[in-house]
């Protein structure tokens, strides 16, 4: 490796915005989880939708792979909220570490 390549590598490695983008992609991928034979993304949109149906006993929703899945909305809501908050907390911790490196 020549000096120019090393300098470019170091610049890329410590590029704050690039690292934030990488972390975002990493944690968005971790928002996916399995429940009731479906794959779900723990998103604010899903949380809102499940809040509308939380008093229903069973509903059918489309999972991330476009499959209709019958679920208990209150059970899925609790899992989605827990998973979403857990992932967001980990992401925030890594962002805080990234800020300290600058």
C-alpha distance (Angstrom), angle and dihedral (degrees) to the residues before:
residue distance angle dihedral
X1 . . .
X2 3.78 . .
X3 3.81 125.1 .
X4 3.80 94.8 -100.2
X5 3.78 91.3 55.3
X6 3.79 91.4 48.2
X7 3.82 92.2 50.0
X8 3.81 91.2 47.9
X9 3.81 90.4 48.4
X10 3.80 91.9 51.9
X11 3.82 92.3 47.5
X12 3.78 90.9 50.4
X13 3.77 92.6 46.5
X14 3.76 94.1 53.7
X15 3.77 97.9 38.5
X16 3.78 101.1 126.7
X17 3.78 97.5 -156.6
X18 3.77 93.1 48.4
X19 3.80 90.3 50.6
X20 3.81 91.0 49.7
X21 3.79 89.4 51.7
X22 3.79 91.3 49.9
X23 3.81 91.2 49.3
X24 3.80 90.7 49.3
X25 3.80 91.6 53.2
X26 3.80 91.0 45.3
X27 3.79 94.6 52.4
X28 3.79 95.9 40.1
X29 3.79 87.2 58.0
X30 3.81 90.0 51.0
X31 3.80 90.9 56.4
X32 3.82 88.9 78.5
X33 3.79 117.5 95.5
X34 3.80 138.9 160.4
X35 3.80 125.0 -109.3
X36 3.80 131.9 159.6
X37 3.81 95.1 -7.8
X38 3.81 92.4 -51.0
X39 3.80 138.7 95.7
X40 3.78 115.8 -123.0
X41 3.78 134.0 -172.8
X42 3.80 113.4 -138.1
X43 3.79 96.8 -131.9
X44 3.80 135.3 150.1
X45 3.81 87.5 -114.7
X46 3.81 92.7 57.5
X47 3.80 91.0 45.1
X48 3.80 90.2 53.0
X49 3.79 93.0 47.2
X50 3.79 92.7 48.6
X51 3.81 90.7 49.0
X52 3.80 88.3 60.1
X53 3.81 91.6 53.4
X54 3.81 100.8 33.5
X55 3.81 93.7 112.3
X56 3.81 92.3 54.7
X57 3.78 118.3 95.8
X58 3.82 97.8 -142.2
X59 3.81 133.2 3.9
X60 3.78 135.7 170.6
X61 3.79 118.2 -121.9
X62 3.77 133.5 173.1
X63 3.79 112.5 -113.8
X64 3.83 126.1 -146.4
X65 3.81 91.1 -83.2
X66 3.81 91.9 53.5
X67 3.80 94.6 -106.8
X68 3.80 119.6 140.1
X69 3.80 108.1 -122.8
X70 3.80 127.5 -175.6
X71 3.80 109.3 -135.3
X72 3.77 143.2 164.5
X73 3.82 101.5 -110.5
X74 3.80 96.5 -152.3
X75 3.83 92.1 52.9
X76 3.79 92.6 47.8
X77 3.80 91.1 44.7
X78 3.79 92.2 57.4
X79 3.80 91.9 48.0
X80 3.81 93.1 46.3
X81 3.81 93.2 49.9
X82 3.80 92.4 47.1
X83 3.80 94.1 46.0
X84 3.80 93.5 44.4
X85 3.80 93.4 51.0
X86 3.80 93.0 45.3
X87 3.81 92.4 52.3
X88 3.81 92.7 44.1
X89 3.82 90.8 51.7
X90 3.82 91.6 51.6
X91 3.80 90.8 47.0
X92 3.81 91.7 50.1
X93 3.81 90.7 50.6
X94 3.80 91.0 53.2
X95 3.81 91.8 46.8
X96 3.80 89.2 51.9
X97 3.82 90.0 51.7
X98 3.79 89.8 48.6
X99 3.81 90.9 52.5
X100 3.81 90.5 52.6
X101 3.81 90.8 53.6
X102 3.81 92.8 59.0
